[in-house]
Amino acid sequence: MQLLSETRLYIDGAVRRAAGERTYDTIGPWTGEVVGRAADAAAEDVRQAIAAARRAFDATAWSTDHSTRFALLKRLYGLLETNQERFSTLCRVQGGSALGYVPRAQLGMALGCYKALLELFPQIQWEKDYGEAGPPQYRSHRKVVYEPVGVVGAITPWNVPLYVNIGKVVSALLAGCTVILKPAPDTPGVGALMGELAAEAGFPAGVFNVVTGADPAMAGEMLVTDPRVDLISFTGSTAVGKRIMEKGAPTLKRLFLELGGKSAKIVLDDAPDFAQEVASTMLVGHAGQGCAVQSRLLVSRKRYAEAVEILRRAYAAYEGKWGDFDDPAQVMGPVISKKQMERVMGYIELGQREGATLLAGGKKRPDKGGGWFIEPTCFVNVTNDMRIAREEIFGPVLVVIAFEDENDAVRIANESDYGLSGGIATGDLAQGLRLANRIRTGSVSVNGGMCIAGDLPFGGYKMSGIGREWGLEGIEEYLESKVVAWRV
Ligand code: NAD
């Protein structure tokens, strides 16, 4: 496995080492061995990054000079494009992505969405005239101006690092905020490379900063509790999202939270290609480590046995089609870390204890390499009250639940603490759209419709989060509105 070059921090315009030259080893999920070394930010580094972002916001023209910002973000886009190969290597070697998953789901989606944000920029309304009003109040002319919220702490996960980093950093910078990005400890490389390229693009000192570190919580908690940071934009687990809410309360931090999911796909009996709809729900892409994946498959009791047979055959045919680092057709590799592997294996044991039937997979696969390989796994005879149906596993584990009729399917889909995404397969589009209106999630795909795009808002209901990323709505998360009125 190739060794990655050592990464640096990006603070106050400088690409540099951490205080005290601190570094930590990053472990490759394919081999379980060290694949590189990253800068390990100390508290002092984080404080410097916050001070730099604060100063760049308060004392420079960054927040008001829309055209300079736009030009720099376009330049950064160009540099990301020309460095795709480096990002690809990072997503594979450090992030555990399979070669067939990287071009579309790691790079293509991230860059396509970045481009969409640039295209949306001219549509941002910085000021809106509300005209005159009154009496009974004093007759006044009113306008609302939209201003960047200030310094943003962006805390991101490891699963799709380029996509999530761009969603936060580019939206916030386009809005006129300054940003401190804190990537996940397992995948520091993508964020660090973004910092390096921002420096190359000529970003003014302090507007964008990147702090990587081995400790998952230290830098993030500093951002959350520091009064100089105005908003935390977080993507990650619901548990950490709640902790951020708590810790952010004393400084009344503005919060934007993209959290976990346990989304359902409902395959109705009249779906035109029932077998394909069922088989394609196998949770294999990036070993199931996606927030919006449909990890609960809902089929009618009438066709349940048929669906189980389809899945049995599909899983059996998948052996040999995953876990090879060099195969460009494969979309599934290892899970991210040993800790994550043990967590997923814990759920597989739990499912069996809860009385679900293990239809396929369920084992670690050390024969695939020294890293963190778990078989594509499927549980049937699952009821929606089991923990494997309620909790986010974040691994290659699908659960299959029977419904009695459409109302029951909607009830099961909605009986979840989460509300991120979902899917419906049907032969009757009008019926599918009616059902979609009843699903309590931030997005619903009908007959494979694509809900994730740079010009569409993405986010969750319930415990899947607060706020929306991407689209104009995503940029507006980073704006405050101010009313100005004058007597006429
Ligand atoms: P995580 O919550 O463990 O970590 C996310 C980030 O938070 C990391 O950078 C981590 O270092 C940091 N962090 C950890 N403890 C912290 C603390 N106390 N204070 C501040 N920051 C802290 O999540 P993960 O394991 O990296 O990622 C997987 C999770 O992310 C899943 O739950 C998945 O659903 C979610 N996710 C959601 C979306 C979405 O858009 N809704 C997208 C991708 C991933």
Boltz pocket constraint, residues with backbone or C-beta under 6 A from the ligand:
constraints:
  - pocket:
      binder: B
      contacts: [[A, 155], [A, 156], [A, 157], [A, 158], [A, 159], [A, 160], [A, 164], [A, 182], [A, 183], [A, 184], [A, 185], [A, 215], [A, 216], [A, 217], [A, 219], [A, 220], [A, 221], [A, 224], [A, 235], [A, 236], [A, 237], [A, 238], [A, 240], [A, 241], [A, 243], [A, 244], [A, 258], [A, 259], [A, 260], [A, 261], [A, 290], [A, 291], [A, 292], [A, 392], [A, 394], [A, 420], [A, 460], [A, 464], [A, 465]]
      max_distance: 6.0
